[in-house]
Amino acid sequence: MKLPGGFDLNSMMQQAQKMQEQMGREMKETVVDASAGGGAVSVKMRGDFEVVELIISPDIVKDGDVEMIQDLTVAALNEAHRKVEESLKGKLGGMLPPGLM
């Protein structure tokens, strides 16, 4: 379907679908690292928000402070989530017109 100005709607839709598929692949390949408590808890998260690794230092487990371990784990996961969102905004920002992000 041709729109005024020579724009082909079908071609634009196909191009948008290809870009979406490429973005999905890139985000699955993107891995961010985050930590809390000076590295006591570390997280690796993919760009699709899947946690691929969680490391808790044996030193903080020895202390037996379960609440601290929980708090540090939540903090590390939240930081990883923030980093993935930041990465996504950076990638999408280059593809969208100004003001849409």
C-alpha positions in Angstrom: 0.0 0.0 0.0 1.5 3.3 -1.1 1.0 6.3 1.1 1.3 9.9 0.0 4.9 10.9 -0.4 5.9 7.5 -1.8 5.9 5.6 1.5 5.2 1.9 1.1 3.4 0.7 4.3 4.1 -3.0 3.7 7.8 -2.3 3.3 7.8 -0.2 6.4 6.1 -2.9 8.4 8.5 -5.6 7.2 11.4 -3.4 8.1 10.0 -2.7 11.6 9.5 -6.5 12.2 13.1 -7.1 11.2 14.3 -4.4 13.5 12.2 -5.9 16.4 13.7 -9.4 15.8 17.2 -8.0 15.7 16.6 -6.1 18.9 15.3 -9.3 20.6 18.4 -11.2 19.5 20.7 -8.4 20.7 19.0 -8.2 24.1 19.3 -11.9 24.7 23.0 -11.6 23.9 23.4 -8.6 26.2 24.5 -9.5 29.7 25.0 -7.0 32.5 26.8 -7.4 35.8 25.7 -5.9 39.1 26.7 -6.3 42.7 25.8 -5.1 46.2 27.7 -5.0 49.5 31.0 -4.4 47.9 30.7 -7.6 45.8 29.2 -9.8 48.5 26.3 -10.5 46.1 26.8 -10.5 42.4 24.2 -10.9 39.6 24.4 -11.4 35.8 21.2 -10.7 34.0 20.5 -10.9 30.3 18.8 -8.2 28.3 15.5 -10.0 28.4 15.7 -9.8 32.2 16.6 -13.4 32.8 19.0 -13.9 35.7 21.8 -16.2 34.4 24.0 -16.1 37.5 23.7 -15.2 41.2 26.8 -15.4 43.4 26.7 -15.0 47.2 30.0 -14.7 49.0 30.6 -17.5 51.5 31.8 -14.9 53.9 28.4 -13.3 54.3 26.8 -16.7 54.6 29.1 -17.6 57.5 27.8 -14.5 59.4 24.3 -16.0 59.3 22.6 -12.7 58.8 19.8 -13.9 56.5 18.1 -10.4 56.3 21.3 -8.8 55.1 21.8 -11.5 52.4 18.2 -11.0 51.3 18.6 -7.2 51.2 21.9 -7.4 49.3 20.4 -9.9 46.8 17.4 -7.6 46.2 19.7 -4.6 45.7 21.9 -6.5 43.2 18.9 -7.7 41.3 17.4 -4.2 41.2 20.7 -2.7 40.0 21.0 -5.4 37.2 17.4 -4.6 36.2 18.2 -0.9 36.0 21.3 -1.6 33.9 19.3 -3.7 31.4 16.7 -0.9 31.1 19.4 1.6 30.6 21.0 -0.6 27.9 17.6 -1.0 26.2 16.9 2.7 26.2 20.3 3.3 24.7 19.7 0.8 21.9 16.1 2.0 21.2 17.0 5.6 21.5 19.2 5.3 18.4 16.3 3.9 16.4 13.5 6.2 17.4 12.9 9.9 16.5 13.8 12.3 19.3 11.3 12.8 22.1 9.8 9.3 21.9 11.9 7.8 24.7 
